[in-house]
Amino acid sequence: MKLSNRSVLGIATLIAVLTVLSKGIGFFREVVIANYFGAGVPKDAYAIAYILPAMALILLGGLNGPFHTSTLSAITRLQAEDKAEEIPRVANTILLWTGFFMGILTILVAWGAPSVLSVLAPAAKPAVRALAICQLQIMSPLLFLGGLIGCLCGLNNSRQEFALPSLSPIVASLAVMVTVFFWPDPLALAWGTLIGAVGQFVLQLIPSLPSLHRAPLVPLNHPAVREMGILLLPAMLSSSIGTINAAIGLGFAAMLPIGGISAFDYANKLIQLPLGVLLTALLIPIFPLLTGAVVRNDWKTLHLWLNRGIQTIAIATFPMTALTVVLGVPLVRVLFERGQFDAQATRITFLVLVYAALGIAPYAARDLLTRVFYAMNDSRRPLLIALLSIATNFLFNWLFVIPLGVIGLSISTTLVTLVNLALMAFWLRRRLGTLGLGPSVSTVLKSFLASLFAGLLIWQLDRIAHFPPTFVAGITELASLGTLFLLCYAAILWLWKVPILQQLRPAKA
């Protein structure tokens, strides 16, 4: 896939804008849920029941998920080898077998929902468990739909079609909000989620239909299908291990008072909103470039894009962390504190949020390094690291959740991410001989210090201003201090001559 000097930046900007819109509406969905159900039994049950459906729809089938990445990799390789005429046949074969296997998994989960919940949250309160079983049975078709959505999204992105794939999650969010609004029942959360997933599937299918119509299948031993499977299966297992880690955390959190799981889930949604925008905008256009560099054995270009990815992550994530720590309280209050979500829920969610924010940069860097392995058609090492994370996750949860409660769950999650990043960097360095990140050191250090200085300034001003705990004051606090922080951060980067706008542009030949 050959892109012009401005196309990568243009694609990244387009995806970022569309993802902001999509995730913004998705976050508003959480605000609506908080208003109707607060941090209580319905939200706790939904957080548990949604683990497997979310794994299928978001982790496995979402943008940058295994189905999306492996399909995009297979199609990109065909394009690089000038075999475009085989793409419809390969795509139909991938979709058929994905639907078959994920359909079987859907039936098993729906039938064994009580057993699944016993494994995911064995210590859940009886009321939470009973409701979660019903919700999981309703949402079980998301496993079938998620795999197909991921494959279709990868196929669409390979043809430079980004609008519908990036906007389709809006359908899911709107479906939940409309369902809850007209039927404020705990089961409405599950039904709305299912309706939204069907809508996502339809939107992803529309642009693919012309090329897939009546295209014959290829054998399973076709090189593109075989390579896709080699990449997909370990990647699926790696993502599934993330679900296992979530289940381990929920297993510990289920022993805590009701509302702890909800607070962790709300805080995680706050983190994933900006982080999801960044990773989607960065990784979707950069992954085909990494893959193309590997196919051509062009290691200089591979290191070039790895450096630009790391620098972009540093410039974007360090201020995210600083702002979250300094302005977390008014942020949670403005977004959630209404209806059933009270001041105590705000306080707990903020404390969880602070420690989760420390994992933003490592999370993004880990995902970038994972894509480098995938570009080299190596998903075994990420899988091994994910397997090791089970042990570290259990250890950290045992060390922190029991004495510190839900805050310990947040600390544990951040530490597991740091360990995963360290292992990923270690193995990638062994595979490449060198990470070649010397050009990024200056940018990373300057971005960190600029965020630290700007954050300390805003923290002192916030203490002096002493905004009252009201909605209007919270809006004023976020708008004024947030704007001042960004101006201060940008000014420091400008004075230190840190390049920002050139991070996603390919170097001129």
N, C-alpha and C positions, 0 to 999 in steps of 0.2 A: 504494500500500500504506500503510494508516494504522495506526500502532501507538500503543498507550497509553504513558503516562509510564514505566511499569515494564517494558513488554514488550521493549524493546531491551536493557536491562540483563539481563533474565531470559533472553532468547535468547542473548545473548553469554555469560552464565554457563553455561547448558546446553551450548552448543557448546564452551566452554573445558574443561568437565569431561570431556565425551565425547572431545574431541581429546587431552586429557592422557592418558586411558586408551588411546586408539588409538595415539598417537605413543609413549607409554611402552612399549607392547608392541612397537611397531615398532623402538624403540631396543634393547630386549632382544634382538630378532632380530639386530641388529648385534653384540651381545655374544656371542651363540651363534656367529655366523659367525667372529668374531675368535678364539674358543676353538678352533674346528675348523681354521681356515685361516690365522690370524695375518695378517701383512702380507707375503704372498708371491705366487707365481704365480697360484693360484686367485682370490684376492681382486683382484689387479691385472686379471686377465682379465675378471672379473665387472664391475668398475667401468667398464671400457671397453665391454663388450658391452651393459651396461644403459643406456648413454647414450640411445639412441633409444627403447627401451621405456619408460624413465623419463620421457622427454620426453612420450610419448603418455599415459602413465598418471597422471603427477604434474603436469607442467608444463601440458600441453594439457587433459587430462581431469580433473585433480584439483580439489579445492575451490579456488576463486578462479582456476582456469585459464580459457583462452579459451572452451572449449566450455561450461563451467559458467556463466561470466559472460555470454556472449552469449545463451545460452538463457534465463537468469534475466532478462536485460534485456528480451528480446522478450516473455516472459510477463508481466513486471511492467508493461510498457507496455500490453498488452492489458487487464490488470486495471485500470490507471489510467484507461483509456478505456471501461470498462464493456463489454468485449467478451469476457467469460469463456466464452461458448458456443463461441468459436472456438479456445480453447486446446488441446483434444484433437486437433483437425485439424492445427493448426500444429505441435504437438509430434510427431505421427506423421510429418509431412513432414520435419521436422528430423532425426528419428532415421533415417528411410529413407535420405536423401541422405548423412548422416554415415557410416552403415555402408557405403554404396556406395564413397565416395571413400577412406575409411580402409581398407577391404578391399583395394582396388587397391594402396594404399601398402604394406600388409602383404605381399602377394605379391611386390612388387618388392624389398622389404628381405630377405625370406627367400631369394629367388633370387640376389640380388646381395650376400649377406653378406660374402664375401671382399673385394669392391671397397669396400663400406661401411667395413670395418675398415681398409683401406688408406688411406682418406681420414681416418677418425677418429684413428687412431694409426699413422701410417706408420713411426715409429721404434720401435714396440713390439718387445720381444724375441720371437724365433720361437716359444718355448713359450707365451708369453702370447697371441700373435696366434692361434695354432692353436686354443687352448682358447676364446678369445673368439668365434671364428667359429662354433663349435658352439653356444655359449651364445646367441648372437644369433639363430641360426636357430630355436632352441627358443622363444625369447621374442618372436619377431616378431609373433605374434597379439595382443600387447599393444597394438599400434598400432590395430588394429580395435576392441578392447575399450575402450581408453582414451577414444576419442571418444564412444562410446555411454554410457560411465559418466559422463562429464562432462555430457552433455545430460540424462541422467536425474537427476543430482544437482541441476542447475539447476531442472528441473521440480519435483522434490520440495521444494526449498527455497522455491519460489514459493508452495507450498501450506502453508508453515509446518511442514514435516516435516523435522526436523533429526537425529533419533536415528540412523536407519539410514545416511543419507549420511555422518554423522560417524564411525560405528562400523565401516563396511564395510572400511576399510583393515586392521582387526584380522585379518580373514580372510586377507589377503595375508601378513601377518607370521606368523601361526600356520602357514600352509601351508609357508612356507620353513623354519621351525624344525622342524616335524614331519618334513619330507622330509629335511633334513640329519641329524636325529637318527637316523632309521632307515636312511639311505643317505648316509654321510659322504663323498660323491664330489663333485668340483667341478661336475659337471653337475647335481647335485641343487639347486644354487642356482638354475639356470635353470628346471628343471622345477617347483620349489616356487613360484617367482615366477609362472609361467604358471597353475598351479592356483589360486593366490591371486587372480589377476586375474579368473578365471572366477567365483570365489566373490563377489568385489566386484560384478561385473555382475549376478549373480542377486539380491543383496541390494538393489541400487539399483532393479532392475526390479519387485520385489514390490509396493511401494506405488504404483507408477505404472500397473500393469496395469488396474485397474478403469476409470480415466478414458480409457485409450488403446484399450481393446478395441473393435475394429470401427469406430473413428472414421475417416471418409474423409479423403483428403489434400486439401491446398489447392494451388493453382498456385504455382510457384516465384516468380512476381512478386507474391505476396501481400505486403502491406506489412511484416508482422511477420517473414516469412521473409527478405525482401529486406534489412531492417534488421539482422537477425541475421547475414546473410552479410557485409554491409558492415562490421560490427564484428568478426566472427569471422576473416575472412581476414587482415587486417593484424595482429590480435592473435596469430593462429597463427604468422605470420611473425616477430613480435617474440619469442615464446617459442622458436621454432626457432632464432633468432639466439643465444639463450642457450645452446642446445645447440652451436651453432657455436663460441661462445666457450669452452665447456667442452672442445670438441675441440681448439681452439687450445692451451689450457692443457695438455691431456693430451699433445698433440704435443710440447710442450717438456718435459713431465715424463717422457715415455717415454725421453728421452735420459739420465735420471738412473738411479741404481742401483735394482734391484728393491726394492719396498717403499715408494718415495716416493709413488706414486699411492695406495696403500692408506692411508698416513698422512694424506694430504690428504682422502681420502674419509671416514675415521673422524672427523677433526676437523670436517668439514662436517656430518656427521650430528649431532655434539654441538651445533653451532650451530643446525641446523634444528629440533631438538626443541622448545626453548622458543619460538623464533621462529615456527615453524609453528603452535603453539598460539595465540600472540598474534594473528597475522595472520588465522587462520581465525575466531577468536572476534570479532575486530574488523570485518573486511571483509565477512563474510557478512551480518550484520544491517544494516550501515551502507550497503552498496551500493544496495539498493532505496530507501533514504531519499535518497541523493544523486540517483538517477535520478528519483524523484518530484519533488524540488525543481527539477530541470532542466525536466521536463515542464511544471511549473506556472510556470516562469520566476521561481521564488522564490529569488533569489540570496542573500538574507539567511540563509535556512535552509541553503543550500549551504555558505556560509562558516561557519555555526555548527557543522555536522558536520565540516567540514574541521578546524576548530580543536580540536574534541573528539578527533578522531582523532590529530592531532599531539601533543596533550597526553598522551593515553593511551600513545602510542608512547614518548614521552620518559620517562614515569614507569615504564614496564615495561622498556625496553631498556637504559637506562643502568646500572641495577643488574645486569642480565644480563652486560654487558660487564665491569664491575668484578669480579664474582664469578668470571667465567671467567679473567680475567688473574691474580687473586690465588690462586685455589684450583684452577687448571687441572691441575697435576701430580697431586694426590691424586684429582681427578675422573677423569682418564684412567686412573690406576693402579687405582682401585677398579672401574671399569667394564670395562676391557679386559685388564689385565695378568694373564693366566693362559694356560695351554696354550702355543700357539705365539706369543703376543703377549708379548714380553720387555721388559726395562727400557729397552733402546735404542729400541724402537718407541714406548714411552711418552714418552721425551724428544723424539723427532722430532714426534710427534703434538701434544704440548703446544706446541712452538714454532710449529707451523702454526696451532694453535688461537688463540694469543694475537693474531696479526695478523688472523685471520679475525673475531675477536670485535669488532674495531674497526669492522667493517662492518655490525654488527647494526642499529644505529639508522638509518643511511642506507638499508639494504635495506628496512626496514619503511616508512620515510617515502616512498621511491620507489614502493613498491607502492600506498600510499594515494593518491598523486598520480596514478598510472596509472588507478586506479578513478574518479577525478574526470573524467579524459578519457573513459573508457568511458561514464560516466553521461551525458556530453554527446554520446554516439554518435560520438566522435572517436577512432579508433584509428590514424590516420595519423601523428600526431606521436609517440606512443610507438614506432611502427614506425621512424620516421626516427631517433629517439634510439637504438634498438636497433641500427640499421645503423651509426650512427657508433661504437657501442661496439665493433664488430669491429676497427676501426682502432686505437682506444685500447687494447683488450685485447692485440692483437698487439704494440703498442709497449711496453706495460708488461711483458708477458711477456719480451720480448727484453731489456729493461733489467734485470729482476730475477731471472728464473728461471735464466738462464745463469750469472750470478755467485753467486747465493744458493741455488740448488737449489729444493727443494720449498717452502721458506719463502718464496722469491720468488714462487711461484705464489699463495700466500695473500695476500701484499702486493698483487700485481697485481689479484686479484679484488676486494679492498677498494677500491682506487683506481678501478677501473672503475665500481663501484657509486656512489662519490662523484661521479664525473663525470656519470653518468646522472641522479642526483638533481638536480644543479645545472642540467642542461639541462632536465629535466622542470619544475622550479620556474620557470625562465626563461620557457618557452613557456606554462605555465599562467598565469603572471602577465600575459603579453601577451594571452591569450585572455579572462581574466576582468577585466582592467584592474587588479586588485590581488589578492594572495593573501589579504589580510585576516587575517594571522596575528599581529597585534599582541597580542590577548588571550592568545596562547600563549607569548610571550617569557618572562614571569616564571616560568611553570611549567617550561618547558624549562631555563632557567638554574638554578632551584632544584633540579630533579631531577638535573642534572649535578653540581652542587656537593655535594649530599647523597651521591651515589654515590661521588664522589671522596673525601670525608672518611671515609665508612664503609669504603671500600676501603683507604685508608691505615692506618686503625686496625687492621683485620684483618690487613694485611700485617705490621705491626709485632708484633702478638700471635703471628702464625704463626712469625716469626723467633725470638721469645723461647721459645715452647713447643717448637719443634724436634721435631716428630712424626717417628718413625722410618718408613722406607719399607715398611710392612707393610699388609696389607689391613685389619686391625682398626683400626690407627692411622689409616689413611686415612678409614675410616667415621667415626671419632671426630672427626677434624679437620674433615671436611665438615659433620657435624651441628652441632658446637659453634660453629665459626667462622662457618658459613653462617647459623645462627640468630642469632648475635650481629650479623652484618652486617645482616640484614633488620630486626632490632629497632632498630638504630642508624639505618638509613636511614629507617624509618617514623617514628621519633621526630623526626628532623630535619625531615621533611616536615610533621609535625604542628605543630612549633614555628613553622615558617614559614607555616603555614596554607595548605598546598597542597591543593586539593580532589582527592580520589582517587575516591571512590565515586560522584560525580555525573558522571563523564566521559561515560558512555554513556546518560545520561538526556536526553530531549528537554526543551527549555525549556518552561515552562508558558506557555500562550497568554495 
